[in-house]
Amino acid sequence: MKAEFWTIIGCGIFFFLIAPIYWFLTYDWTGTTALVMTFLLCALLGFYLYVVAKQIPARPEDRDDGEIADGAGEQGFFPPYSWWPLACASTLAIIVLGVVIGWWLFIIGLAFGTIAVVGWIFEYYRGVHAH
């Protein structure tokens, strides 16, 4: 996580330094605001990577003497395929269309959306991928 942390922090420092220069050269509110928000995004992501790096023991790729074989074995839990994100996106489309077309469709979309979100949350509690 050290390499990722320093990469993101380096980008954040770049945007922090460029934002005032851009402002004094162009007096453009939109671009300056975008650069400041990009700096804040890099700061947020850098802080997250810093906190996670403190919680994880040293990875082989973070050590100078790390070997490829040091990273062998289980790397973590990676979820298998899931159809629930498609169901959630479809119900969100129904909800948005319900705002445009009529409240009756919005209420139907909320009902389906509740089912889709609950299904997505609890998909690992039953069925083939239960644990």
N, CA, C and O of each residue as an XYZ file, in Angstrom:
524
protein
N       0.805     -1.198      0.000
C       0.000      0.000      0.000
C       0.850      1.266      0.000
O       0.340      2.361     -0.234
N       2.134      1.116      0.260
C       2.963      2.315      0.305
C       3.103      2.950     -1.066
O       3.058      4.174     -1.189
N       3.273      2.136     -2.096
C       3.419      2.692     -3.446
C       2.134      3.376     -3.893
O       2.179      4.455     -4.484
N       1.001      2.764     -3.618
C      -0.278      3.368     -3.988
C      -0.490      4.678     -3.237
O      -0.931      5.673     -3.813
N      -0.170      4.665     -1.947
C      -0.329      5.861     -1.120
C       0.500      7.013     -1.671
O      -0.012      8.120     -1.838
N       1.776      6.761     -1.954
C       2.639      7.838     -2.432
C       2.262      8.317     -3.827
O       2.449      9.490     -4.149
N       1.736      7.427     -4.655
C       1.290      7.844     -5.990
C       0.118      8.806     -5.891
O       0.105      9.847     -6.549
N      -0.864      8.462     -5.072
C      -2.052      9.313     -4.932
C      -1.698     10.625     -4.236
O      -2.171     11.687     -4.642
N      -0.872     10.561     -3.194
C      -0.470     11.789     -2.501
C       0.338     12.693     -3.431
O       0.196     13.915     -3.385
N       1.188     12.094     -4.277
C       1.942     12.886     -5.253
C       1.022     13.608     -6.230
O       1.247     14.773     -6.558
N      -0.015     12.912     -6.692
C      -0.996     13.564     -7.575
C      -1.725     14.679     -6.841
O      -1.977     15.739     -7.414
N      -2.066     14.447     -5.576
C      -2.746     15.471     -4.789
C      -1.893     16.713     -4.598
O      -2.400     17.832     -4.681
N      -0.604     16.529     -4.343
C       0.303     17.671     -4.198
C       0.394     18.432     -5.509
O       0.419     19.663     -5.508
N       0.442     17.725     -6.622
C       0.472     18.374     -7.935
C      -0.760     19.246     -8.143
O      -0.632     20.402     -8.546
N      -1.945     18.718     -7.878
C      -3.169     19.494     -8.073
C      -3.254     20.662     -7.088
O      -3.788     21.721     -7.419
N      -2.725     20.466     -5.874
C      -2.704     21.544     -4.886
C      -1.836     22.703     -5.360
O      -2.176     23.868     -5.152
N      -0.720     22.380     -5.995
C       0.176     23.428     -6.486
C      -0.329     24.072     -7.780
O      -0.092     25.257     -8.015
N      -1.009     23.311     -8.601
C      -1.461     23.815     -9.899
C      -2.705     24.697     -9.782
O      -2.873     25.618    -10.582
N      -3.580     24.440     -8.807
C      -4.842     25.176     -8.702
C      -4.648     26.691     -8.594
O      -5.285     27.421     -9.355
N      -3.797     27.208     -7.685
C      -3.637     28.674     -7.648
C      -2.953     29.235     -8.896
O      -3.256     30.349     -9.322
N      -2.034     28.468     -9.478
C      -1.385     28.925    -10.714
C      -2.418     29.045    -11.825
O      -2.424     30.020    -12.576
N      -3.292     28.045    -11.926
C      -4.346     28.078    -12.941
C      -5.278     29.267    -12.714
O      -5.706     29.915    -13.669
N      -5.588     29.549    -11.462
C      -6.485     30.666    -11.165
C      -5.866     31.999    -11.606
O      -6.539     32.815    -12.236
N      -4.599     32.221    -11.280
C      -3.974     33.499    -11.616
C      -3.708     33.653    -13.110
O      -3.566     34.772    -13.602
N      -3.641     32.538    -13.832
C      -3.440     32.634    -15.279
C      -4.744     32.813    -16.043
O      -4.764     33.462    -17.088
N      -5.840     32.241    -15.530
C      -7.079     32.236    -16.313
C      -8.258     32.936    -15.641
O      -9.180     33.364    -16.334
N      -8.258     33.065    -14.312
C      -9.406     33.574    -13.546
C     -10.688     32.817    -13.873
O     -11.773     33.395    -13.946
N     -10.539     31.524    -14.065
C     -11.659     30.648    -14.404
C     -12.125     29.916    -13.142
O     -11.375     29.137    -12.553
N     -13.361     30.174    -12.739
C     -13.894     29.528    -11.534
C     -14.086     28.033    -11.715
O     -13.817     27.255    -10.800
N     -14.542     27.634    -12.869
C     -14.869     26.230    -13.088
C     -13.638     25.339    -13.029
O     -13.637     24.332    -12.320
N     -12.611     25.688    -13.751
C     -11.395     24.881    -13.760
C     -10.698     24.871    -12.417
O     -10.190     23.839    -11.981
N     -10.674     26.037    -11.751
C     -10.039     26.105    -10.435
C     -10.791     25.246     -9.430
O     -10.179     24.541     -8.628
N     -12.106     25.304     -9.472
C     -12.911     24.474     -8.580
C     -12.683     22.992     -8.864
O     -12.603     22.185     -7.938
N     -12.579     22.641    -10.124
C     -12.322     21.240    -10.478
C     -10.949     20.792     -9.967
O     -10.813     19.668     -9.484
N      -9.950     21.637    -10.064
C      -8.626     21.283     -9.559
C      -8.623     21.151     -8.039
O      -7.991     20.243     -7.499
N      -9.321     22.043     -7.350
C      -9.404     21.948     -5.889
C     -10.147     20.681     -5.479
O      -9.728     19.994     -4.548
N     -11.244     20.365     -6.165
C     -11.991     19.147     -5.844
C     -11.160     17.898     -6.155
O     -11.258     16.899     -5.442
N     -10.353     17.945     -7.202
C      -9.476     16.824     -7.510
C      -8.427     16.646     -6.419
O      -8.101     15.520     -6.042
N      -7.896     17.764     -5.909
C      -6.965     17.681     -4.781
C      -7.648     17.047     -3.568
O      -7.067     16.182     -2.912
N      -8.877     17.473     -3.270
C      -9.590     16.913     -2.120
C      -9.874     15.423     -2.309
O      -9.810     14.649     -1.353
N     -10.183     15.029     -3.531
C     -10.392     13.610     -3.808
C      -9.107     12.823     -3.585
O      -9.140     11.740     -3.001
N      -7.980     13.353     -4.040
C      -6.694     12.677     -3.814
C      -6.365     12.613     -2.327
O      -5.828     11.611     -1.855
N      -6.683     13.675     -1.583
C      -6.433     13.665     -0.144
C      -7.288     12.615      0.547
O      -6.809     11.908      1.434
N      -8.544     12.509      0.149
C      -9.435     11.507      0.745
C      -8.947     10.098      0.442
O      -8.876      9.260      1.341
N      -8.614      9.831     -0.802
C      -8.130      8.511     -1.191
C      -6.779      8.206     -0.550
O      -6.535      7.072     -0.138
N      -5.898      9.204     -0.461
C      -4.617      9.008      0.198
C      -4.780      8.690      1.680
O      -4.070      7.835      2.211
N      -5.708      9.370      2.351
C      -5.975      9.084      3.758
C      -6.496      7.664      3.931
O      -6.091      6.957      4.853
N      -7.397      7.247      3.038
C      -7.923      5.876      3.102
C      -6.804      4.858      2.913
O      -6.722      3.888      3.666
N      -5.958      5.060      1.936
C      -4.854      4.127      1.698
C      -3.874      4.109      2.861
O      -3.305      3.063      3.176
N      -3.673      5.252      3.499
C      -2.791      5.312      4.664
C      -3.368      4.492      5.823
O      -2.650      3.732      6.473
N      -4.670      4.654      6.073
C      -5.317      3.915      7.165
C      -5.300      2.422      6.885
O      -5.015      1.630      7.783
N      -5.599      2.022      5.654
C      -5.593      0.600      5.297
C      -4.184      0.027      5.377
O      -4.009     -1.115      5.802
N      -3.186      0.791      4.981
C      -1.809      0.311      5.038
C      -1.369      0.051      6.479
O      -0.558     -0.842      6.726
N      -1.892      0.815      7.416
C      -1.552      0.593      8.819
C      -2.211     -0.672      9.368
O      -1.701     -1.269     10.316
N      -3.333     -1.086      8.788
C      -4.071     -2.255      9.277
C      -3.574     -3.558      8.664
O      -3.767     -4.627      9.242
N      -2.936     -3.480      7.501
C      -2.494     -4.670      6.790
C      -1.024     -4.926      7.114
O      -0.214     -3.999      7.087
N      -0.672     -6.178      7.419
C       0.754     -6.460      7.619
C       1.530     -6.237      6.313
O       0.936     -6.117      5.242
N       2.829     -6.185      6.416
C       3.672     -5.875      5.263
C       3.429     -6.865      4.121
O       3.512     -8.079      4.307
N       3.130     -6.329      2.949
C       2.944     -7.148      1.769
C       4.284     -7.394      1.105
O       5.204     -6.591      1.261
N       4.417     -8.500      0.359
C       5.696     -8.767     -0.319
C       6.085     -7.643     -1.288
O       7.269     -7.337     -1.426
N       5.125     -7.038     -1.948
C       5.461     -5.985     -2.903
C       5.862     -4.678     -2.220
O       6.378     -3.777     -2.882
N       5.636     -4.557     -0.914
C       6.073     -3.376     -0.183
C       7.490     -3.517      0.355
O       8.083     -2.528      0.785
N       8.041     -4.718      0.339
C       9.383     -4.958      0.863
C      10.396     -4.966     -0.274
O      10.084     -5.380     -1.390
N      11.592     -4.515      0.011
C      12.654     -4.522     -1.004
C      13.150     -5.933     -1.294
O      13.595     -6.218     -2.406
N      13.077     -6.823     -0.296
C      13.554     -8.194     -0.485
C      12.407     -9.169     -0.766
O      12.594    -10.379     -0.645
N      11.229     -8.669     -1.136
C      10.069     -9.522     -1.377
C      10.219    -10.365     -2.637
O      10.712     -9.891     -3.660
N       9.788    -11.615     -2.549
C       9.816    -12.539     -3.681
C       8.384    -12.806     -4.136
O       7.433    -12.581     -3.388
N       8.242    -13.287     -5.368
C       6.927    -13.614     -5.894
C       6.284    -14.727     -5.080
O       5.075    -14.713     -4.850
N       7.082    -15.684     -4.647
C       6.560    -16.816     -3.875
C       6.030    -16.383     -2.510
O       5.229    -17.100     -1.910
N       6.458    -15.233     -2.009
C       5.957    -14.755     -0.721
C       4.476    -14.412     -0.778
O       3.799    -14.434      0.250
N       3.968    -14.101     -1.947
C       2.560    -13.752     -2.092
C       1.668    -14.930     -2.416
O       0.493    -14.741     -2.731
N       2.201    -16.159     -2.348
C       1.402    -17.343     -2.666
C       0.380    -17.600     -1.564
O       0.567    -17.191     -0.418
N      -0.680    -18.268     -1.920
C      -1.718    -18.618     -0.949
C      -2.966    -17.781     -1.152
O      -3.096    -17.065     -2.145
N      -3.867    -17.879     -0.214
C      -5.142    -17.169     -0.313
C      -4.915    -15.672     -0.159
O      -4.228    -15.229      0.761
N      -5.494    -14.904     -1.060
C      -5.316    -13.456     -1.053
C      -6.503    -12.721     -0.455
O      -6.414    -11.523     -0.186
N      -7.603    -13.411     -0.243
C      -8.790    -12.772      0.310
C     -10.043    -13.323     -0.332
O      -9.991    -14.271     -1.115
N     -11.177    -12.718      0.010
C     -12.471    -13.135     -0.530
C     -12.836    -12.223     -1.688
O     -12.898    -11.002     -1.541
N     -13.073    -12.827     -2.830
C     -13.518    -12.091     -3.999
C     -14.883    -12.633     -4.400
O     -14.999    -13.814     -4.728
N     -15.915    -11.803     -4.381
C     -17.261    -12.301     -4.637
C     -17.419    -12.814     -6.060
O     -16.831    -12.263     -6.991
N     -18.210    -13.867     -6.231
C     -18.477    -14.364     -7.579
C     -19.472    -13.457     -8.291
O     -19.827    -12.390     -7.788
N     -19.912    -13.886     -9.448
C     -20.854    -13.088    -10.225
C     -22.134    -12.843     -9.426
O     -22.467    -13.601     -8.514
N     -22.834    -11.787     -9.779
C     -24.088    -11.464     -9.111
C     -25.002    -10.748    -10.104
O     -24.555     -9.890    -10.865
N     -26.270    -11.107    -10.088
C     -27.265    -10.458    -10.920
C     -27.956     -9.312    -10.185
O     -28.714     -8.564    -10.802
N     -27.716     -9.157     -8.895
C     -28.417     -8.134     -8.121
C     -28.067     -6.706     -8.526
O     -28.955     -5.854     -8.482
N     -26.833     -6.386     -8.919
C     -26.593     -5.009     -9.384
C     -27.436     -4.643    -10.606
O     -27.873     -3.500    -10.736
N     -27.664     -5.597    -11.493
C     -28.521     -5.340    -12.646
C     -29.953     -5.072    -12.201
O     -30.623     -4.191    -12.740
N     -30.417     -5.830    -11.222
C     -31.771     -5.616    -10.702
C     -31.880     -4.250    -10.031
O     -32.884     -3.560    -10.201
N     -30.875     -3.859     -9.285
C     -30.888     -2.543     -8.623
C     -30.871     -1.414     -9.654
O     -31.592     -0.428     -9.503
N     -30.063     -1.551    -10.684
C     -30.014     -0.519    -11.721
C     -31.334     -0.432    -12.478
O     -31.787      0.662    -12.816
N     -31.944     -1.567    -12.742
C     -33.229     -1.565    -13.443
C     -34.316     -0.904    -12.607
O     -35.119     -0.133    -13.131
N     -34.347     -1.197    -11.324
C     -35.364     -0.565    -10.477
C     -35.095      0.926    -10.298
O     -36.036      1.707    -10.159
N     -33.829      1.333    -10.300
C     -33.540      2.761    -10.252
C     -34.061      3.446    -11.519
O     -34.581      4.560    -11.453
N     -33.923      2.787    -12.665
C     -34.467      3.343    -13.908
C     -35.989      3.460    -13.824
O     -36.562      4.442    -14.296
N     -36.640      2.468    -13.228
C     -38.100      2.528    -13.064
C     -38.473      3.667    -12.122
O     -39.453      4.372    -12.366
N     -37.706      3.858    -11.048
C     -37.996      4.938    -10.106
C     -37.845      6.299    -10.785
O     -38.688      7.176    -10.592
N     -36.791      6.490    -11.573
C     -36.585      7.758    -12.267
C     -37.687      7.982    -13.298
O     -38.195      9.096    -13.428
N     -38.059      6.936    -14.030
C     -39.169      7.072    -14.965
C     -40.476      7.348    -14.232
O     -41.349      8.038    -14.757
N     -40.613      6.814    -13.024
C     -41.799      7.084    -12.230
C     -41.926      8.546    -11.855
O     -43.039      9.068    -11.784
N     -40.812      9.217    -11.613
C     -40.860     10.646    -11.327
C     -41.320     11.413    -12.568
O     -42.034     12.409    -12.455
N     -40.916     10.954    -13.736
C     -41.281     11.631    -14.977
C     -42.707     11.307    -15.393
O     -43.472     12.209    -15.737
N     -43.075     10.025    -15.365
C     -44.367      9.583    -15.900
C     -45.488      9.713    -14.891
O     -46.519     10.319    -15.185
N     -45.304      9.155    -13.703
C     -46.361      9.211    -12.703
C     -45.928      8.568    -11.406
O     -45.046      7.709    -11.384
N     -46.559      8.994    -10.325
C     -46.190      8.504     -9.008
C     -46.499      7.033     -8.821
O     -45.852      6.370     -8.011
N     -47.473      6.506     -9.549
C     -47.800      5.091     -9.428
C     -46.608      4.225     -9.853
O     -46.333      3.198     -9.233
N     -45.896      4.644    -10.918
C     -44.719      3.906    -11.360
C     -43.555      4.079    -10.372
O     -42.752      3.166    -10.182
N     -43.477      5.253     -9.754
C     -42.465      5.500     -8.738
C     -42.653      4.555     -7.549
O     -41.675      4.018     -7.029
N     -43.872      4.351     -7.123
C     -44.160      3.464     -5.988
C     -43.866      2.012     -6.347
O     -43.334      1.264     -5.527
N     -44.208      1.618     -7.556
C     -43.869      0.259     -8.008
C     -42.352      0.079     -8.041
O     -41.845     -0.962     -7.621
N     -41.627      1.076     -8.532
C     -40.172      1.018     -8.555
C     -39.582      0.930     -7.158
O     -38.607      0.207     -6.951
N     -40.149      1.649     -6.189
C     -39.671      1.547     -4.812
C     -39.867      0.144     -4.253
O     -39.004     -0.372     -3.543
N     -41.004     -0.474     -4.574
C     -41.252     -1.832     -4.095
C     -40.231     -2.806     -4.680
O     -39.628     -3.599     -3.956
N     -40.045     -2.736     -5.994
C     -39.043     -3.605     -6.621
C     -37.629     -3.271     -6.145
O     -36.800     -4.166     -5.980
N     -37.356     -1.980     -5.924
C     -36.051     -1.567     -5.452
C     -35.739     -2.101     -4.066
O     -34.603     -2.480     -3.779
N     -36.746     -2.131     -3.209
C     -36.555     -2.699     -1.875
C     -36.189     -4.169     -1.965
O     -35.290     -4.634     -1.264
N     -36.874     -4.890     -2.814
C     -36.570     -6.315     -2.996
C     -35.157     -6.496     -3.552
O     -34.418     -7.373     -3.105
N     -34.784     -5.666     -4.525
C     -33.469     -5.794     -5.149
C     -32.346     -5.469     -4.168
O     -31.333     -6.169     -4.135
N     -32.511     -4.428     -3.377
C     -31.461     -4.056     -2.420
C     -31.327     -5.114     -1.331
O     -30.213     -5.478     -0.954
N     -32.455     -5.610     -0.824
C     -32.402     -6.662      0.201
C     -31.774     -7.931     -0.383
O     -30.989     -8.598      0.292
N     -32.108     -8.265     -1.611
C     -31.505     -9.429     -2.258
C     -30.010     -9.281     -2.431
O     -29.267    -10.243     -2.236
N     -29.553     -8.088     -2.795
C     -28.126     -7.846     -2.985
C     -27.372     -7.909     -1.655
O     -26.269     -8.449     -1.582
N     -27.979     -7.354     -0.611
C     -27.325     -7.364      0.696
C     -27.196     -8.774      1.247
O     -26.158     -9.133      1.802
N     -28.253     -9.580      1.095
C     -28.276    -10.904      1.714
C     -27.969    -12.041      0.747
O     -28.320    -13.185      1.033
N     -27.322    -11.766     -0.393
C     -27.076    -12.811     -1.369
C     -26.108    -13.877     -0.879
O     -26.131    -14.996     -1.393
N     -25.261    -13.573      0.093
C     -24.294    -14.560      0.586
C     -24.808    -15.305      1.810
O     -24.052    -16.049      2.434
N     -26.072    -15.123      2.166
C     -26.637    -15.818      3.309
C     -27.426    -17.061      2.914
O     -27.784    -17.863      3.777
N     -27.699    -17.231      1.632
C     -28.442    -18.398      1.189
C     -28.055    -18.736     -0.241
O     -27.447    -17.921     -0.935
N     -28.398    -19.910     -0.671
C     -28.103    -20.323     -2.030
C     -26.720    -20.948     -2.182
O     -26.136    -21.458     -1.226
N     -26.215    -20.893     -3.417
C     -24.964    -21.553     -3.758
C     -23.769    -20.931     -3.039
O     -22.846    -21.645     -2.647
N     -23.777    -19.603     -2.862
C     -22.614    -18.904     -2.312
C     -22.755    -18.601     -0.819
O     -22.062    -17.723     -0.305
N     -23.621    -19.299     -0.129
C     -23.813    -19.046      1.310
C     -22.577    -19.488      2.083
O     -21.948    -20.498      1.769
N     -22.256    -18.711      3.090
C     -21.162    -19.088      3.983
C     -21.433    -18.601      5.380
O     -20.622    -18.823      6.279
